[in-house]
Amino acid sequence: MNGVRRFRVRVDGSDHEVEVRSDADGRTFAVVGTHRFEIVPGADGRMLVREPGATMHRTVSLEPGAVPQYAAEGGQSFLVEVLTAQQAALADARHAARRGTGATEVRSPMPGRIVRVLVAEGDVVEADTATVIVEAMKMENEVRTTGPGRIARIAVKVGDTVDAGQVLCELAPHEAS
């Protein structure tokens, strides 16, 4: 694995931001908050997890499959939900739209570069209105509103580089006249 991969991992209802990276020697590390752990993959979904330099490790077992729903450690089983940073940003946007109160943030679902801003501050928009186009991996992706409102703030401009989950614009509730 090359580079850094970011995830949101929910373990029994508690969310954790996790970065997974490899060093030059091919060792894999997970950073959870301020804690760093070395990960050594094993057979059958098992992995050894330890703090760097420590002699003791924990054995963590993950349910087989691309996206595990259960993990076990120390004789206990835990419900887990793993989201990529992009999936977490989309989930946050959907959650904000369902709340329906106050400003709603439209966030980038992926890292990329802003190639067009399709709205202006003060514009009244409906649900599913394209607001910004983000170029990622040579593809242009329209980022749309999840609900109606008025564009209260545009947080990016053409040429900006954005991360997954970064705020692109904010919607305020719009009072019909």
C-alpha positions as CSV (number, residue, x, y, z in Angstrom):
1,M,0.0,0.0,0.0
2,N,1.4,3.4,-0.9
3,G,0.4,6.8,0.5
4,V,-2.0,7.6,3.3
5,R,-5.6,6.3,3.5
6,R,-8.1,7.9,5.8
7,F,-11.1,6.2,7.4
8,R,-13.8,6.8,9.9
9,V,-14.2,3.7,12.0
10,R,-17.2,3.3,14.3
11,V,-16.7,0.6,17.0
12,D,-19.8,-0.1,19.0
13,G,-21.2,3.4,18.3
14,S,-18.0,5.3,19.0
15,D,-16.3,7.1,16.0
16,H,-12.6,7.2,15.4
17,E,-10.7,9.0,12.6
18,V,-8.0,6.5,11.4
19,E,-5.0,7.1,9.0
20,V,-3.3,4.0,7.6
21,R,0.1,4.4,6.1
22,S,3.2,2.4,5.2
23,D,6.8,3.4,5.9
24,A,9.9,2.9,3.6
25,D,10.5,-0.6,5.1
26,G,6.9,-1.7,4.1
27,R,5.6,-1.7,7.6
28,T,2.0,-0.7,8.0
29,F,0.8,1.7,10.7
30,A,-2.5,3.0,11.8
31,V,-2.9,6.3,13.6
32,V,-6.0,6.6,15.8
33,G,-6.2,10.1,17.3
34,T,-2.8,10.6,18.9
35,H,-2.0,6.8,19.1
36,R,0.2,5.0,16.6
37,F,0.0,1.3,16.1
38,E,2.0,-1.1,13.9
39,I,-0.2,-3.6,12.1
40,V,1.1,-7.0,11.0
41,P,-1.4,-8.9,8.8
42,G,-1.9,-12.5,9.5
43,A,-4.0,-15.4,8.2
44,D,-7.8,-15.7,8.3
45,G,-8.4,-12.0,8.9
46,R,-6.2,-11.9,12.0
47,M,-3.7,-9.1,12.6
48,L,-1.2,-8.3,15.2
49,V,-1.5,-4.8,16.6
50,R,1.2,-3.2,18.8
51,E,2.6,0.2,19.7
52,P,5.9,0.7,17.9
53,G,8.8,-0.6,20.1
54,A,6.5,-2.5,22.4
55,T,7.1,-6.2,23.0
56,M,3.4,-7.1,23.7
57,H,0.8,-7.2,21.0
58,R,-2.9,-7.7,20.6
59,T,-4.5,-10.1,18.2
60,V,-7.5,-8.5,16.4
61,S,-9.7,-10.7,14.1
62,L,-11.8,-9.1,11.4
63,E,-14.9,-10.7,9.8
64,P,-14.0,-12.0,6.3
65,G,-14.9,-9.7,3.4
66,A,-13.9,-6.4,1.9
67,V,-15.8,-4.4,4.5
68,P,-15.9,-6.1,7.9
69,Q,-18.9,-5.6,10.2
70,Y,-17.5,-7.3,13.2
71,A,-14.1,-7.4,14.9
72,A,-12.9,-9.5,17.9
73,E,-10.1,-8.8,20.4
74,G,-9.4,-10.3,23.8
75,G,-12.5,-12.6,23.7
76,Q,-14.9,-9.7,23.0
77,S,-16.7,-9.1,19.7
78,F,-17.4,-5.5,18.5
79,L,-19.7,-4.1,15.8
80,V,-17.7,-2.0,13.4
81,E,-18.5,0.3,10.5
82,V,-15.7,1.3,8.2
83,L,-16.1,4.4,5.9
84,T,-13.5,5.9,3.7
85,A,-13.0,9.6,4.1
86,Q,-15.2,10.2,1.0
87,Q,-18.0,8.0,2.3
88,A,-17.8,9.7,5.7
89,A,-18.1,13.2,4.1
90,L,-21.1,12.1,2.1
91,A,-22.7,10.6,5.2
92,D,-22.1,13.9,7.1
93,A,-23.7,15.9,4.3
94,R,-26.8,13.6,4.3
95,H,-27.1,13.8,8.1
96,A,-26.9,17.6,8.0
97,A,-29.6,17.8,5.3
98,R,-31.9,15.5,7.4
99,R,-31.5,17.8,10.4
100,G,-33.1,20.5,8.4
101,T,-32.2,23.3,10.8
102,G,-29.7,26.1,10.4
103,A,-27.0,26.2,7.8
104,T,-26.2,23.1,5.8
105,E,-22.6,22.6,4.5
106,V,-22.0,21.1,1.1
107,R,-18.8,19.2,1.3
108,S,-16.5,17.6,-1.2
109,P,-16.9,13.9,-1.4
110,M,-13.4,13.4,-2.7
111,P,-10.0,15.2,-2.9
112,G,-9.5,17.1,-6.1
113,R,-9.4,20.5,-7.8
114,I,-12.2,23.0,-8.2
115,V,-12.8,23.6,-11.9
116,R,-16.1,25.5,-11.8
117,V,-18.3,27.2,-9.2
118,L,-21.9,27.0,-10.5
119,V,-23.7,29.2,-7.9
120,A,-23.2,32.6,-6.3
121,E,-23.8,33.8,-2.7
122,G,-27.5,34.6,-2.4
123,D,-28.7,32.2,-5.0
124,V,-31.8,30.2,-4.0
125,V,-31.4,26.5,-4.9
126,E,-33.5,23.4,-4.8
127,A,-32.5,20.0,-3.6
128,D,-30.1,18.2,-6.0
129,T,-28.7,21.5,-7.5
130,A,-25.2,21.3,-8.8
131,T,-23.0,23.8,-6.9
132,V,-19.4,23.1,-7.7
133,I,-17.5,20.8,-10.1
134,V,-14.5,19.0,-8.6
135,E,-12.0,17.4,-10.9
136,A,-10.5,14.1,-9.5
137,M,-8.5,11.6,-11.4
138,K,-9.2,13.4,-14.7
139,M,-13.0,13.2,-14.2
140,E,-15.3,16.1,-13.4
141,N,-17.8,15.5,-10.6
142,E,-20.8,17.7,-9.8
143,V,-21.3,18.3,-6.1
144,R,-25.0,18.8,-5.5
145,T,-27.1,20.1,-2.7
146,T,-29.0,17.6,-0.5
147,G,-31.8,20.0,0.2
148,P,-33.2,23.4,-0.8
149,G,-31.9,26.7,0.6
150,R,-30.1,29.9,-0.1
151,I,-26.3,30.0,-0.8
152,A,-25.0,31.7,2.3
153,R,-21.3,31.3,1.6
154,I,-19.0,30.0,-1.0
155,A,-15.8,28.6,0.6
156,V,-13.8,27.8,-2.6
157,K,-12.8,29.3,-5.9
158,V,-11.7,27.9,-9.2
159,G,-8.2,26.4,-9.0
160,D,-8.4,25.5,-5.3
161,T,-7.3,22.1,-4.2
162,V,-9.7,20.4,-1.7
163,D,-9.7,17.4,0.5
164,A,-12.5,14.9,1.0
165,G,-15.0,16.4,3.5
166,Q,-13.8,20.0,2.9
167,V,-16.7,22.6,3.0
168,L,-17.4,23.9,-0.5
169,C,-20.4,26.1,0.3
170,E,-23.0,26.7,3.0
171,L,-26.8,26.8,2.5
172,A,-29.1,28.7,4.8
173,P,-32.8,28.0,5.1
174,H,-34.7,30.0,2.5
175,E,-38.0,31.6,3.5
176,A,-40.5,31.5,0.6
177,S,-41.9,34.9,-0.3
